[in-house]
Each structure stands twice: as C-alpha cells, then as structure tokens.
Amino acid sequence: MPPATDLMHHNEVMHHIQLRRGDVGRYVFLPGDPGRCEKIASYFDNPKLMACNREYKTYTGTLLGEKVSVTSTGIGGPSTAIAVEELSMIGADTFIRLGTSGGMQPFLRTSDLAILTGAVRDEGTTFHYMPAEFPAVANIDVVNALREAADKLHFTHYEGIGQSKDSFYGQHQPERMPVANRLLDRWKAWVDGGSLCSEMEASTLFIVSSILRARAGGVMMVYMHDEVDEERQKAADDLGSLIQTGIEAVKILITNDRQKS
C-alpha cells in the first residue's frame, strides 16, 4: 500500500481540513472540540491560525523549534478518520488525541488522566478499514512519552484500555433505547474487562494510524459523573493538566526523534 502522501499532489488543498503540505508539522494534537484548539495552541511558540472549515480548525506553531500543529476532529469516528487521512497526506505522522472521557472504573476520580494503550472498537468507522479481529493499539513510543510527561508533571494518571463508542446517549441513557439490554450487557463487559474510560475517537485514530504507518496515542481527562468535589470538577474543566501532558510528551518525542536521526 503506498503512503498516503503518494496518493495526492503535494500542493493540493485537502477537501475537508482545507490545508496543504507545509501548513502543518509532523506532530499534531487532535482534540475533538474546535473551541479547544486555541487553548492548546497557546502553548506553542508563534501559533498561527491556518484554517477553519466545518469541524476542522487548525493552528500551527513550534515547540523546541520544531513545527507542530493542532487540528480538531469533531465528534466521533467518521470525522476523525477524515482528519487523520488528510493530515497524513500533507506530512503529519505523529498524532496525540487530547480528549475528555467518562470514567469507567470505581477507583478513578474526576481530573485524573487516562493514557490509552488501546481502545475497544465499539463503533462503526474502523470496520470500513480493518476486520474486527485487528486491535486498536496506541504506538508504544507515544504511550511512553505520555507516561513520562505525566510523571514529570506529577499528574495522577493511569494507563490502559479505553472504550470508543458511537452514541453518547446510548451510553448515558441506555435504558430508553430499544437495544437497552445489549448496551447494558456490553457496558458491563467493558467495565469488568478493565476499560478505564469511554470516549468516541481513539479507536478510529489508532486503526487509521496503523494503516497509514503513523504513530498515535491519546490521553483523556476523566470525568466521574457522581463526583462531588468542586475543585476536581474545576481542574477537569480547565484541561490544564491534559494539555500540559500532551505538550510535554511531544517535546519528549521531538527530543528522542532528533537523537535517532
């Protein structure tokens, strides 16, 4: 299979993200919400808004003198797959999802971080890429960089599997769905199997990146719906620890990549 960058002319503007080669760095942060892009980009040196189209908003700047970018994916697998495909076509090869998630394990607290080593493919997009038996696994270099970053910054974090779903309300209000029994049974299986958190994009990011031979990982801000600690809620909403962990992880990757070259 030829690399994605061989499939299109380098100067062609990508249809959805409205960017071309040279507009982004090889390292790209992927939040879901376009409203979070500016906050993430504020940690860059010399950030610049590059494009804003549909759910895709992109800023580019530098970290340690290396060009880096942030592009929002919107909600869910289909729009995430498009973002990763088109970013790869214009030169990106390392992706870190910075997202929010619902905690699934009782030991978690709101504002904890979940570093994903893989994701349950409880969605439909990835089945247009790979059969069910193929796992959605994060890149080990990215996972290690995220772990090192969170340790360095002294943020409480856990590593493990996430669950990526297609229906927000199917998770939060399963009892009103005609397939309630199936949803509840599967949710119990994910929890009993040790899934840390539930979100909507990681499995697609991991599968598409695997096919494109790109590196991908993700760190999630955890929300526990029965949490009553206002300070934890405030810290989670601020997203500071999430973004700082991602920024530090990319700096680690940049340093390591330079040493290998």
Short mmCIF file of the C-alpha atoms (twelve columns), coordinates in Angstrom:
data_MODEL
# 
_entry.id   MODEL 
# 
loop_
_atom_site.group_PDB 
_atom_site.id 
_atom_site.type_symbol 
_atom_site.label_atom_id 
_atom_site.label_alt_id 
_atom_site.label_comp_id 
_atom_site.label_asym_id 
_atom_site.label_seq_id 
_atom_site.Cartn_x 
_atom_site.Cartn_y 
_atom_site.Cartn_z 
_atom_site.pdbx_PDB_model_num 
ATOM 1   C CA . MET A 1   0.000   0.000  0.000  1 
ATOM 2   C CA . PRO A 2   1.581   3.354  -0.993 1 
ATOM 3   C CA . PRO A 3   1.931   6.040  1.670  1 
ATOM 4   C CA . ALA A 4   -0.991  8.463  1.797  1 
ATOM 5   C CA . THR A 5   1.296   11.281 0.694  1 
ATOM 6   C CA . ASP A 6   1.841   9.458  -2.615 1 
ATOM 7   C CA . LEU A 7   -1.853  9.436  -3.393 1 
ATOM 8   C CA . MET A 8   -2.315  13.176 -3.948 1 
ATOM 9   C CA . HIS A 9   -0.311  16.069 -5.299 1 
ATOM 10  C CA . HIS A 10  1.660   17.758 -2.541 1 
ATOM 11  C CA . ASN A 11  0.242   21.201 -3.280 1 
ATOM 12  C CA . GLU A 12  -3.376  20.141 -3.375 1 
ATOM 13  C CA . VAL A 13  -5.620  21.641 -0.682 1 
ATOM 14  C CA . MET A 14  -7.300  18.898 1.312  1 
ATOM 15  C CA . HIS A 15  -11.060 18.973 0.785  1 
ATOM 16  C CA . HIS A 16  -12.173 18.910 4.411  1 
ATOM 17  C CA . ILE A 17  -9.362  20.357 6.519  1 
ATOM 18  C CA . GLN A 18  -8.516  22.996 3.868  1 
ATOM 19  C CA . LEU A 19  -4.772  22.611 4.336  1 
ATOM 20  C CA . ARG A 20  -1.891  21.692 2.058  1 
ATOM 21  C CA . ARG A 21  1.633   20.356 2.549  1 
ATOM 22  C CA . GLY A 22  3.688   22.817 4.577  1 
ATOM 23  C CA . ASP A 23  0.718   24.029 6.627  1 
ATOM 24  C CA . VAL A 24  1.216   21.521 9.453  1 
ATOM 25  C CA . GLY A 25  4.073   19.870 11.288 1 
ATOM 26  C CA . ARG A 26  4.658   16.148 11.591 1 
ATOM 27  C CA . TYR A 27  3.392   16.281 15.203 1 
ATOM 28  C CA . VAL A 28  -0.334  17.047 15.520 1 
ATOM 29  C CA . PHE A 29  -2.579  17.290 18.576 1 
ATOM 30  C CA . LEU A 30  -6.153  16.133 17.974 1 
ATOM 31  C CA . PRO A 31  -8.858  17.489 20.285 1 
ATOM 32  C CA . GLY A 32  -12.451 16.875 19.315 1 
ATOM 33  C CA . ASP A 33  -13.752 20.356 20.094 1 
ATOM 34  C CA . PRO A 34  -12.669 23.217 17.770 1 
ATOM 35  C CA . GLY A 35  -13.026 25.514 20.763 1 
ATOM 36  C CA . ARG A 36  -10.075 23.824 22.463 1 
ATOM 37  C CA . CYS A 37  -7.620  24.409 19.621 1 
ATOM 38  C CA . GLU A 38  -6.714  27.960 20.551 1 
ATOM 39  C CA . LYS A 39  -6.052  26.951 24.151 1 
ATOM 40  C CA . ILE A 40  -3.752  24.130 23.057 1 
ATOM 41  C CA . ALA A 41  -2.036  26.398 20.519 1 
ATOM 42  C CA . SER A 42  -1.351  28.967 23.248 1 
ATOM 43  C CA . TYR A 43  1.371   26.585 24.482 1 
ATOM 44  C CA . PHE A 44  3.110   26.782 21.080 1 
ATOM 45  C CA . ASP A 45  5.711   29.340 20.106 1 
ATOM 46  C CA . ASN A 46  4.325   31.695 17.444 1 
ATOM 47  C CA . PRO A 47  0.974   29.960 16.881 1 
ATOM 48  C CA . LYS A 48  -0.949  30.870 13.748 1 
ATOM 49  C CA . LEU A 49  -4.487  30.003 12.682 1 
ATOM 50  C CA . MET A 50  -4.114  28.069 9.433  1 
ATOM 51  C CA . ALA A 51  -7.668  27.045 8.509  1 
ATOM 52  C CA . CYS A 52  -11.176 26.650 9.867  1 
ATOM 53  C CA . ASN A 53  -13.688 24.586 7.922  1 
ATOM 54  C CA . ARG A 54  -16.618 22.565 9.257  1 
ATOM 55  C CA . GLU A 55  -15.431 20.847 12.456 1 
ATOM 56  C CA . TYR A 56  -11.773 21.176 11.460 1 
ATOM 57  C CA . LYS A 57  -9.816  24.050 12.985 1 
ATOM 58  C CA . THR A 58  -6.032  24.120 12.749 1 
ATOM 59  C CA . TYR A 59  -3.268  26.154 14.354 1 
ATOM 60  C CA . THR A 60  0.432   25.687 13.644 1 
ATOM 61  C CA . GLY A 61  3.410   26.887 15.655 1 
ATOM 62  C CA . THR A 62  6.608   25.404 17.069 1 
ATOM 63  C CA . LEU A 63  7.871   23.507 20.106 1 
ATOM 64  C CA . LEU A 64  11.638  23.253 20.650 1 
ATOM 65  C CA . GLY A 65  11.988  24.834 17.201 1 
ATOM 66  C CA . GLU A 66  10.001  22.012 15.537 1 
ATOM 67  C CA . LYS A 67  6.798   22.725 13.608 1 
ATOM 68  C CA . VAL A 68  3.733   21.320 15.424 1 
ATOM 69  C CA . SER A 69  0.005   21.679 14.879 1 
ATOM 70  C CA . VAL A 70  -3.376  21.162 16.483 1 
ATOM 71  C CA . THR A 71  -6.431  20.139 14.460 1 
ATOM 72  C CA . SER A 72  -9.884  19.496 15.864 1 
ATOM 73  C CA . THR A 73  -11.601 16.319 14.669 1 
ATOM 74  C CA . GLY A 74  -15.197 16.949 15.649 1 
ATOM 75  C CA . ILE A 75  -17.155 14.221 17.428 1 
ATOM 76  C CA . GLY A 76  -16.850 10.562 16.520 1 
ATOM 77  C CA . GLY A 77  -15.108 8.203  14.166 1 
ATOM 78  C CA . PRO A 78  -16.039 9.384  10.656 1 
ATOM 79  C CA . SER A 79  -14.764 12.939 11.069 1 
ATOM 80  C CA . THR A 80  -11.702 11.707 12.958 1 
ATOM 81  C CA . ALA A 81  -10.799 9.321  10.147 1 
ATOM 82  C CA . ILE A 82  -11.046 12.144 7.605  1 
ATOM 83  C CA . ALA A 83  -8.798  14.397 9.694  1 
ATOM 84  C CA . VAL A 84  -6.120  11.736 10.148 1 
ATOM 85  C CA . GLU A 85  -6.248  10.698 6.478  1 
ATOM 86  C CA . GLU A 86  -5.889  14.263 5.185  1 
ATOM 87  C CA . LEU A 87  -3.280  15.334 7.739  1 
ATOM 88  C CA . SER A 88  -1.226  12.289 6.812  1 
ATOM 89  C CA . MET A 89  -1.465  13.214 3.135  1 
ATOM 90  C CA . ILE A 90  0.200   16.560 3.845  1 
ATOM 91  C CA . GLY A 91  3.002   15.253 6.009  1 
ATOM 92  C CA . ALA A 92  1.817   14.590 9.568  1 
ATOM 93  C CA . ASP A 93  2.975   11.278 11.032 1 
ATOM 94  C CA . THR A 94  2.546   11.568 14.807 1 
ATOM 95  C CA . PHE A 95  -0.862  12.141 16.404 1 
ATOM 96  C CA . ILE A 96  -1.875  12.660 20.030 1 
ATOM 97  C CA . ARG A 97  -5.533  12.839 20.918 1 
ATOM 98  C CA . LEU A 98  -6.257  15.202 23.817 1 
ATOM 99  C CA . GLY A 99  -9.803  14.407 24.868 1 
ATOM 100 C CA . THR A 100 -12.383 14.206 27.609 1 
ATOM 101 C CA . SER A 101 -13.960 10.964 28.735 1 
ATOM 102 C CA . GLY A 102 -16.311 9.326  31.177 1 
ATOM 103 C CA . GLY A 103 -14.553 7.236  33.818 1 
ATOM 104 C CA . MET A 104 -15.480 3.544  33.988 1 
ATOM 105 C CA . GLN A 105 -13.514 2.215  36.980 1 
ATOM 106 C CA . PRO A 106 -14.525 2.990  40.586 1 
ATOM 107 C CA . PHE A 107 -11.006 3.973  41.662 1 
ATOM 108 C CA . LEU A 108 -10.917 6.894  39.214 1 
ATOM 109 C CA . ARG A 109 -11.586 10.481 40.256 1 
ATOM 110 C CA . THR A 110 -12.596 13.471 38.162 1 
ATOM 111 C CA . SER A 111 -9.474  15.242 36.794 1 
ATOM 112 C CA . ASP A 112 -7.417  12.029 36.689 1 
ATOM 113 C CA . LEU A 113 -5.747  11.331 33.359 1 
ATOM 114 C CA . ALA A 114 -6.141  8.115  31.358 1 
ATOM 115 C CA . ILE A 115 -3.302  7.309  28.979 1 
ATOM 116 C CA . LEU A 116 -4.691  4.876  26.437 1 
ATOM 117 C CA . THR A 117 -2.693  1.836  25.390 1 
ATOM 118 C CA . GLY A 118 -5.547  0.716  23.146 1 
ATOM 119 C CA . ALA A 119 -9.283  1.059  22.616 1 
ATOM 120 C CA . VAL A 120 -12.363 -1.136 22.330 1 
ATOM 121 C CA . ARG A 121 -13.744 -0.776 18.795 1 
ATOM 122 C CA . ASP A 122 -17.354 -0.245 19.888 1 
ATOM 123 C CA . GLU A 123 -18.055 1.914  16.824 1 
ATOM 124 C CA . GLY A 124 -18.578 1.503  13.114 1 
ATOM 125 C CA . THR A 125 -15.930 3.545  11.330 1 
ATOM 126 C CA . THR A 126 -12.988 1.205  11.834 1 
ATOM 127 C CA . PHE A 127 -14.861 -1.726 10.304 1 
ATOM 128 C CA . HIS A 128 -14.536 0.103  6.987  1 
ATOM 129 C CA . TYR A 129 -10.768 -0.200 7.487  1 
ATOM 130 C CA . MET A 130 -9.993  -3.500 9.236  1 
ATOM 131 C CA . PRO A 131 -11.800 -6.683 10.363 1 
ATOM 132 C CA . ALA A 132 -12.967 -6.994 13.956 1 
ATOM 133 C CA . GLU A 133 -10.008 -9.162 14.959 1 
ATOM 134 C CA . PHE A 134 -7.484  -6.375 14.301 1 
ATOM 135 C CA . PRO A 135 -6.749  -4.480 17.558 1 
ATOM 136 C CA . ALA A 136 -6.841  -0.711 18.013 1 
ATOM 137 C CA . VAL A 137 -3.491  -0.171 19.714 1 
ATOM 138 C CA . ALA A 138 -1.593  3.006  20.546 1 
ATOM 139 C CA . ASN A 139 2.018   3.461  19.461 1 
ATOM 140 C CA . ILE A 140 4.413   2.453  22.239 1 
ATOM 141 C CA . ASP A 141 6.696   5.480  21.764 1 
ATOM 142 C CA . VAL A 142 3.745   7.835  22.182 1 
ATOM 143 C CA . VAL A 143 2.413   5.944  25.208 1 
ATOM 144 C CA . ASN A 144 5.839   6.049  26.859 1 
ATOM 145 C CA . ALA A 145 6.197   9.776  26.140 1 
ATOM 146 C CA . LEU A 146 2.783   10.492 27.657 1 
ATOM 147 C CA . ARG A 147 3.622   8.424  30.734 1 
ATOM 148 C CA . GLU A 148 6.971   10.169 31.152 1 
ATOM 149 C CA . ALA A 149 5.314   13.558 30.754 1 
ATOM 150 C CA . ALA A 150 2.591   12.877 33.316 1 
ATOM 151 C CA . ASP A 151 5.172   11.522 35.776 1 
ATOM 152 C CA . LYS A 152 7.405   14.565 35.281 1 
ATOM 153 C CA . LEU A 153 4.488   16.947 35.848 1 
ATOM 154 C CA . HIS A 154 3.194   14.946 38.845 1 
ATOM 155 C CA . PHE A 155 -0.310  14.460 37.442 1 
ATOM 156 C CA . THR A 156 -2.331  11.483 38.618 1 
ATOM 157 C CA . HIS A 157 -2.660  9.126  35.679 1 
ATOM 158 C CA . TYR A 158 -3.492  5.562  34.748 1 
ATOM 159 C CA . GLU A 159 -2.683  3.541  31.671 1 
ATOM 160 C CA . GLY A 160 -4.998  1.077  29.984 1 
ATOM 161 C CA . ILE A 161 -7.767  0.400  27.520 1 
ATOM 162 C CA . GLY A 162 -10.462 2.907  26.583 1 
ATOM 163 C CA . GLN A 163 -13.857 2.244  25.047 1 
ATOM 164 C CA . SER A 164 -14.719 4.141  21.873 1 
ATOM 165 C CA . LYS A 165 -18.418 4.345  21.138 1 
ATOM 166 C CA . ASP A 166 -20.696 5.848  18.504 1 
ATOM 167 C CA . SER A 167 -23.613 7.003  20.669 1 
ATOM 168 C CA . PHE A 168 -23.247 9.474  23.539 1 
ATOM 169 C CA . TYR A 169 -26.826 8.960  24.699 1 
ATOM 170 C CA . GLY A 170 -26.600 5.234  24.126 1 
ATOM 171 C CA . GLN A 171 -24.076 5.248  26.957 1 
ATOM 172 C CA . HIS A 172 -25.684 7.840  29.216 1 
ATOM 173 C CA . GLN A 173 -29.324 6.808  28.745 1 
ATOM 174 C CA . PRO A 174 -29.174 3.175  27.581 1 
ATOM 175 C CA . GLU A 175 -32.410 2.240  29.325 1 
ATOM 176 C CA . ARG A 176 -34.511 4.271  26.889 1 
ATOM 177 C CA . MET A 177 -33.012 2.611  23.806 1 
ATOM 178 C CA . PRO A 178 -34.774 -0.330 22.105 1 
ATOM 179 C CA . VAL A 179 -31.469 -2.247 22.403 1 
ATOM 180 C CA . ALA A 180 -31.053 -1.435 26.105 1 
ATOM 181 C CA . ASN A 181 -30.203 -4.993 27.152 1 
ATOM 182 C CA . ARG A 182 -27.407 -5.247 24.596 1 
ATOM 183 C CA . LEU A 183 -25.959 -1.859 25.552 1 
ATOM 184 C CA . LEU A 184 -26.031 -2.636 29.276 1 
ATOM 185 C CA . ASP A 185 -24.535 -6.102 28.839 1 
ATOM 186 C CA . ARG A 186 -21.705 -4.816 26.691 1 
ATOM 187 C CA . TRP A 187 -21.018 -1.904 29.052 1 
ATOM 188 C CA . LYS A 188 -20.687 -4.381 31.924 1 
ATOM 189 C CA . ALA A 189 -18.250 -6.413 29.837 1 
ATOM 190 C CA . TRP A 190 -16.069 -3.392 29.120 1 
ATOM 191 C CA . VAL A 191 -16.018 -2.413 32.804 1 
ATOM 192 C CA . ASP A 192 -15.378 -5.955 34.022 1 
ATOM 193 C CA . GLY A 193 -12.578 -6.266 31.462 1 
ATOM 194 C CA . GLY A 194 -10.834 -3.215 32.913 1 
ATOM 195 C CA . SER A 195 -11.641 -0.409 30.481 1 
ATOM 196 C CA . LEU A 196 -10.617 2.874  32.056 1 
ATOM 197 C CA . CYS A 197 -12.818 5.370  30.271 1 
ATOM 198 C CA . SER A 198 -15.318 5.944  27.497 1 
ATOM 199 C CA . GLU A 199 -14.932 8.383  24.609 1 
ATOM 200 C CA . MET A 200 -15.635 8.477  20.872 1 
ATOM 201 C CA . GLU A 201 -12.499 8.859  18.750 1 
ATOM 202 C CA . ALA A 202 -9.473  6.881  19.982 1 
ATOM 203 C CA . SER A 203 -10.149 3.550  18.282 1 
ATOM 204 C CA . THR A 204 -10.538 5.260  14.919 1 
ATOM 205 C CA . LEU A 205 -7.329  7.231  15.441 1 
ATOM 206 C CA . PHE A 206 -5.410  4.060  16.337 1 
ATOM 207 C CA . ILE A 207 -6.726  1.929  13.457 1 
ATOM 208 C CA . VAL A 208 -6.318  4.559  10.735 1 
ATOM 209 C CA . SER A 209 -2.865  5.499  12.014 1 
ATOM 210 C CA . SER A 210 -1.826  1.856  11.992 1 
ATOM 211 C CA . ILE A 211 -2.815  1.507  8.346  1 
ATOM 212 C CA . LEU A 212 -1.022  4.736  7.443  1 
ATOM 213 C CA . ARG A 213 2.093   3.678  9.392  1 
ATOM 214 C CA . ALA A 214 1.722   6.731  11.593 1 
ATOM 215 C CA . ARG A 215 2.281   6.971  15.350 1 
ATOM 216 C CA . ALA A 216 -0.749  7.665  17.518 1 
ATOM 217 C CA . GLY A 217 -1.642  7.866  21.167 1 
ATOM 218 C CA . GLY A 218 -4.156  9.522  23.410 1 
ATOM 219 C CA . VAL A 219 -4.569  10.958 26.871 1 
ATOM 220 C CA . MET A 220 -8.035  11.614 28.298 1 
ATOM 221 C CA . MET A 221 -9.313  13.871 31.024 1 
ATOM 222 C CA . VAL A 222 -11.556 11.700 33.193 1 
ATOM 223 C CA . TYR A 223 -14.960 12.796 34.457 1 
ATOM 224 C CA . MET A 224 -16.790 10.741 37.083 1 
ATOM 225 C CA . HIS A 225 -20.484 11.529 36.922 1 
ATOM 226 C CA . ASP A 226 -21.007 11.044 40.664 1 
ATOM 227 C CA . GLU A 227 -18.033 13.215 41.615 1 
ATOM 228 C CA . VAL A 228 -18.936 15.917 44.166 1 
ATOM 229 C CA . ASP A 229 -15.528 17.558 44.600 1 
ATOM 230 C CA . GLU A 230 -15.862 21.054 43.096 1 
ATOM 231 C CA . GLU A 231 -12.097 21.586 42.934 1 
ATOM 232 C CA . ARG A 232 -11.689 18.437 40.885 1 
ATOM 233 C CA . GLN A 233 -14.501 19.482 38.581 1 
ATOM 234 C CA . LYS A 234 -12.887 22.874 38.109 1 
ATOM 235 C CA . ALA A 235 -9.491  21.296 37.398 1 
ATOM 236 C CA . ALA A 236 -11.031 18.951 34.847 1 
ATOM 237 C CA . ASP A 237 -12.887 21.749 33.064 1 
ATOM 238 C CA . ASP A 238 -9.694  23.799 32.899 1 
ATOM 239 C CA . LEU A 239 -7.973  20.990 30.932 1 
ATOM 240 C CA . GLY A 240 -4.597  22.343 32.032 1 
ATOM 241 C CA . SER A 241 -3.107  19.031 33.139 1 
ATOM 242 C CA . LEU A 242 -4.374  17.312 29.984 1 
ATOM 243 C CA . ILE A 243 -2.850  19.872 27.629 1 
ATOM 244 C CA . GLN A 244 0.399   20.207 29.562 1 
ATOM 245 C CA . THR A 245 0.862   16.433 29.484 1 
ATOM 246 C CA . GLY A 246 0.371   16.393 25.714 1 
ATOM 247 C CA . ILE A 247 2.741   19.318 25.166 1 
ATOM 248 C CA . GLU A 248 5.460   17.774 27.307 1 
ATOM 249 C CA . ALA A 249 5.012   14.398 25.577 1 
ATOM 250 C CA . VAL A 250 5.566   15.947 22.161 1 
ATOM 251 C CA . LYS A 251 8.696   17.684 23.432 1 
ATOM 252 C CA . ILE A 252 9.942   14.279 24.579 1 
ATOM 253 C CA . LEU A 253 9.145   12.764 21.181 1 
ATOM 254 C CA . ILE A 254 10.895  15.614 19.370 1 
ATOM 255 C CA . THR A 255 13.998  15.161 21.502 1 
ATOM 256 C CA . ASN A 256 14.014  11.383 21.045 1 
ATOM 257 C CA . ASP A 257 13.415  11.655 17.293 1 
ATOM 258 C CA . ARG A 258 16.318  14.075 16.912 1 
ATOM 259 C CA . GLN A 259 18.622  11.684 18.746 1 
ATOM 260 C CA . LYS A 260 17.643  8.866  16.360 1 
ATOM 261 C CA . SER A 261 18.233  10.916 13.196 1 
# 
